[in-house]
């Protein structure tokens, strides 16, 4: 169900009419929650912001109309590969233009959540609480819940977003008792993010144009397996490539010089390992 929801996501800007532009879209629960957290910070009356949002006439009807249009224009729900590769062709991004817009919107809001000038709520910057059973979290199987959202996410997604910063996982036992309010060592510090921005420059997947400020931090050796949260085990990935890195075809490792290396694999064919850095126009050369 979660993969089908991801496939249907999109974001679209309509044509200007009477000085207004209509926004339409469908977003996975994780993306919507990140956007909602930042919006809530700005509309929170205690945030110190002078901006207020007031629903106008026809809001509910417009929203229903937009949802119907979105369902008609979105994908049919059939499964498509996340990245396409072959023995001679490097991986191809299968996202539509509308899906990329949705990912950009999500990246902008998650970056805003980290910004020091973003209004705080209860003394903290906008933070998403991910509630998950400890056993499900450790195994990567089962479901989790983002606080304030009705639709569940997978435990695997909860494990991934626990690393990104701006999130805090809430581990619960079988009876629902809270066992742990997250592990702050999972999240890279602002100083580490600046160092990664200098080294990686942006998403390290070849051809990706996502800049460093919109990227998530990825543990090359997973934290759950003992991988440390230090520069020599971290790299930058955009949200989309972070969701696909564990299923291939790209593989990452840390080089002997302390910088990440990347290759892509298809069956028994693989490229040579090369330094992973932000190269929007580069493709890895297929293996002979």
C-alpha positions as CSV (number, residue, x, y, z in Angstrom):
1,X,0.0,0.0,0.0
2,X,2.8,2.4,0.9
3,X,4.6,1.8,-2.5
4,X,1.3,2.4,-4.3
5,X,0.8,5.7,-2.4
6,X,4.3,6.8,-3.3
7,X,3.7,6.1,-7.0
8,X,0.5,8.3,-7.0
9,X,2.2,11.4,-5.5
10,X,2.4,14.6,-7.4
11,X,2.4,18.4,-7.0
12,X,1.2,20.8,-9.7
13,X,1.0,24.6,-10.1
14,X,-2.0,25.6,-12.2
15,X,-2.3,28.6,-14.5
16,X,-2.8,32.0,-12.9
17,X,-6.4,33.2,-12.8
18,X,-7.6,36.4,-11.2
19,X,-4.1,36.8,-9.7
20,X,-4.2,33.4,-8.1
21,X,-2.6,30.1,-8.9
22,X,-4.3,26.8,-7.9
23,X,-2.1,24.1,-6.2
24,X,-3.1,20.5,-6.6
25,X,-1.5,17.3,-5.5
26,X,-1.4,14.1,-3.5
27,X,1.4,13.4,-1.1
28,X,2.5,10.3,0.9
29,X,1.9,10.5,4.7
30,X,5.6,11.1,5.4
31,X,5.8,14.0,3.0
32,X,2.5,15.6,4.1
33,X,3.5,15.3,7.8
34,X,6.8,17.2,7.2
35,X,4.9,20.0,5.4
36,X,2.2,20.1,8.1
37,X,4.8,20.4,10.9
38,X,6.3,23.5,9.4
39,X,2.9,25.0,8.6
40,X,1.7,24.4,12.2
41,X,4.8,26.2,13.5
42,X,3.8,29.3,11.5
43,X,0.1,29.3,12.4
44,X,0.8,28.5,16.0
45,X,-0.3,31.7,17.9
46,X,2.6,31.3,20.4
47,X,5.2,31.1,17.6
48,X,5.6,34.9,17.5
49,X,4.8,35.1,13.8
50,X,2.5,37.9,12.6
51,X,1.3,35.6,9.7
52,X,-2.2,34.2,10.1
53,X,-4.1,31.8,7.8
54,X,-7.8,32.0,7.6
55,X,-9.9,29.6,5.4
56,X,-11.9,31.4,2.7
57,X,-15.4,30.7,1.3
58,X,-15.6,27.6,-0.8
59,X,-12.4,26.0,0.7
60,X,-14.0,22.6,1.4
61,X,-15.6,22.5,-2.1
62,X,-12.4,23.5,-3.8
63,X,-10.4,20.9,-1.9
64,X,-12.9,18.2,-2.9
65,X,-12.7,19.3,-6.5
66,X,-8.9,19.3,-6.4
67,X,-8.8,15.8,-4.9
68,X,-11.1,14.5,-7.7
69,X,-8.9,16.0,-10.3
70,X,-5.8,14.7,-8.7
71,X,-7.2,11.2,-8.7
72,X,-8.0,11.4,-12.3
73,X,-4.6,12.8,-13.3
74,X,-2.5,10.5,-11.1
75,X,-1.0,7.1,-12.0
76,X,-3.2,4.1,-12.2
77,X,-1.6,2.6,-9.1
78,X,0.2,-0.2,-11.0
79,X,3.7,-0.9,-9.6
80,X,6.6,0.6,-11.6
81,X,10.3,0.1,-10.8
82,X,11.8,2.9,-8.7
83,X,14.9,3.0,-10.8
84,X,15.4,1.3,-14.2
85,X,18.8,-0.1,-15.2
86,X,20.3,-2.7,-17.5
87,X,23.7,-4.3,-18.2
88,X,24.6,-1.5,-20.6
89,X,22.4,1.5,-19.4
90,X,22.9,3.3,-16.1
91,X,19.9,3.7,-13.8
92,X,17.2,6.0,-15.1
93,X,15.0,8.1,-12.9
94,X,11.4,7.0,-13.5
95,X,9.7,9.9,-11.7
96,X,7.3,12.1,-13.6
97,X,7.7,15.9,-13.7
98,X,4.8,16.2,-11.2
99,X,6.3,13.7,-8.8
100,X,9.6,15.7,-8.9
101,X,7.6,18.8,-8.0
102,X,6.2,17.0,-5.0
103,X,9.6,15.9,-3.9
104,X,11.0,19.5,-4.2
105,X,8.1,20.8,-2.1
106,X,8.8,18.2,0.6
107,X,12.5,19.1,0.5
108,X,11.9,22.8,0.8
109,X,9.7,22.3,3.9
110,X,12.1,19.9,5.6
111,X,14.9,22.3,5.0
112,X,12.8,25.1,6.5
113,X,12.2,22.9,9.6
114,X,16.0,22.9,10.2
115,X,16.4,26.7,9.6
116,X,17.2,28.7,12.8
117,X,14.7,31.4,11.8
118,X,11.8,29.0,11.7
119,X,9.4,29.7,14.6
120,X,9.6,27.2,17.4
121,X,6.8,25.3,19.1
122,X,7.3,24.6,22.8
123,X,10.9,25.7,22.5
124,X,11.7,23.3,19.7
125,X,11.8,23.5,15.9
126,X,9.1,21.7,14.0
127,X,9.6,18.0,14.7
128,X,7.8,14.9,13.5
129,X,7.1,12.3,16.2
130,X,7.3,8.7,14.7
131,X,5.6,6.2,17.0
132,X,6.7,2.6,16.5
133,X,6.9,-0.7,18.4
134,X,10.5,-1.5,19.4
135,X,10.4,-5.0,17.8
136,X,9.0,-3.6,14.6
137,X,11.6,-0.9,14.5
138,X,14.5,-3.3,15.0
139,X,13.2,-5.8,12.5
140,X,12.1,-3.3,9.9
141,X,8.8,-5.2,9.5
142,X,5.3,-4.0,10.6
143,X,3.9,-0.4,10.7
144,X,4.6,2.9,12.5
145,X,2.6,6.0,12.9
146,X,3.5,9.7,12.5
147,X,1.9,11.7,15.3
148,X,-1.1,13.7,14.0
149,X,-1.5,11.6,10.9
150,X,-4.2,8.9,10.6
151,X,-2.5,6.8,7.9
152,X,0.3,4.4,9.0
153,X,3.8,4.2,7.5
154,X,6.0,1.1,7.4
155,X,8.5,0.3,10.1
156,X,11.2,0.4,7.4
157,X,10.3,4.0,6.6
158,X,10.4,4.8,10.3
159,X,13.9,3.4,10.5
160,X,15.0,5.5,7.5
161,X,13.5,8.8,8.6
162,X,14.9,8.4,12.1
163,X,18.3,9.2,10.7
164,X,17.4,12.4,8.8
165,X,17.1,15.0,11.6
166,X,13.9,16.9,12.3
167,X,12.4,13.6,13.4
168,X,12.2,11.8,16.7
169,X,11.1,8.2,17.0
170,X,8.9,7.1,19.9
171,X,9.5,3.4,20.7
172,X,6.6,1.6,22.4
173,X,6.3,-1.9,23.9
174,X,3.5,-4.4,23.1
175,X,1.2,-2.8,25.7
176,X,1.7,0.6,24.2
177,X,4.0,1.8,27.0
178,X,6.6,4.4,25.8
179,X,10.1,2.8,26.1
180,X,12.3,5.4,24.5
181,X,11.8,9.0,23.1
182,X,14.3,8.6,20.3
183,X,18.1,8.5,20.0
184,X,19.6,12.0,19.4
185,X,22.8,10.4,18.2
186,X,21.0,9.3,15.0
187,X,20.7,12.9,13.8
188,X,23.6,14.7,12.2
189,X,24.5,18.0,14.0
190,X,24.3,21.3,12.2
191,X,28.1,21.3,12.1
192,X,28.2,17.9,10.5
193,X,25.7,19.0,7.9
194,X,27.8,21.9,7.0
195,X,30.9,19.7,6.6
196,X,28.9,17.2,4.5
197,X,27.6,20.1,2.3
198,X,31.2,21.2,1.6
199,X,32.4,17.6,0.9
200,X,29.4,16.2,-1.0
201,X,27.9,19.4,-2.4
202,X,24.4,17.8,-2.7
203,X,22.8,14.4,-3.4
204,X,25.6,12.1,-4.4
205,X,23.6,10.0,-6.8
206,X,24.9,10.7,-10.4
207,X,22.6,13.1,-12.3
208,X,20.6,14.2,-9.2
209,X,20.3,18.0,-9.0
210,X,19.2,18.3,-5.4
211,X,21.4,20.7,-3.5
212,X,22.9,20.0,-0.1
213,X,20.5,22.2,1.9
214,X,17.5,20.0,0.7
215,X,19.2,16.7,1.3
216,X,18.8,14.1,4.0
217,X,21.8,12.6,5.9
218,X,22.4,8.9,5.2
219,X,24.4,6.4,7.3
220,X,26.4,4.3,4.9
221,X,26.8,1.6,7.6
222,X,23.4,1.7,9.2
223,X,23.2,3.1,12.7
224,X,21.1,0.1,13.8
225,X,24.1,-2.2,12.9
226,X,26.5,-0.1,14.9
227,X,27.4,2.5,12.2
228,X,28.5,5.7,13.9
229,X,27.1,9.2,13.3
230,X,30.3,10.8,12.2
231,X,31.5,12.4,8.9
232,X,33.3,9.2,7.9
233,X,30.1,7.2,7.8
234,X,27.6,9.9,6.5
235,X,26.7,11.2,3.1
236,X,24.0,13.3,1.5
237,X,21.0,11.9,-0.4
238,X,17.8,13.5,-1.6
239,X,14.6,12.1,-0.1
240,X,13.8,10.1,-3.3
241,X,17.2,8.4,-3.5
242,X,17.3,7.9,0.2
243,X,14.1,5.8,-0.1
244,X,15.6,3.7,-2.9
245,X,19.3,3.3,-1.8
246,X,18.7,0.0,0.1
247,X,17.0,-1.7,-2.9
248,X,19.5,-0.8,-5.5
249,X,20.8,-0.5,-8.1
250,X,23.2,2.0,-6.5
251,X,25.5,0.9,-3.8
252,X,27.5,3.2,-1.4
253,X,30.6,2.5,0.7
254,X,33.2,4.5,2.5
255,X,36.6,4.8,0.8
256,X,39.9,4.3,2.5
257,X,40.5,8.1,2.3
258,X,37.3,8.7,4.3
259,X,35.1,9.9,1.4
260,X,32.0,7.9,0.1
261,X,32.3,5.9,-3.0
262,X,29.4,4.8,-5.4
263,X,28.7,2.2,-8.1
264,X,25.6,0.7,-9.7
265,X,25.0,-3.0,-10.1
266,X,22.7,-5.0,-12.5
267,X,22.9,-8.7,-12.0
268,X,26.5,-9.8,-12.3
269,X,27.5,-6.5,-14.0
270,X,28.8,-3.5,-11.9
271,X,30.7,-0.3,-12.5
272,X,33.9,0.4,-10.8
273,X,33.7,2.2,-7.4
274,X,34.2,6.0,-7.9
275,X,34.1,9.0,-5.5
276,X,30.6,9.9,-4.7
277,X,30.0,13.6,-4.9
278,X,27.2,15.9,-6.3
279,X,27.5,15.6,-10.1
280,X,24.2,16.5,-11.7
281,X,25.4,15.8,-15.3
282,X,27.5,12.7,-14.8
283,X,26.5,9.1,-15.3
284,X,28.6,6.1,-14.2
285,X,30.2,4.2,-17.1
286,X,28.7,0.8,-17.6
287,X,31.0,-2.1,-17.0
288,X,32.4,-4.0,-20.0
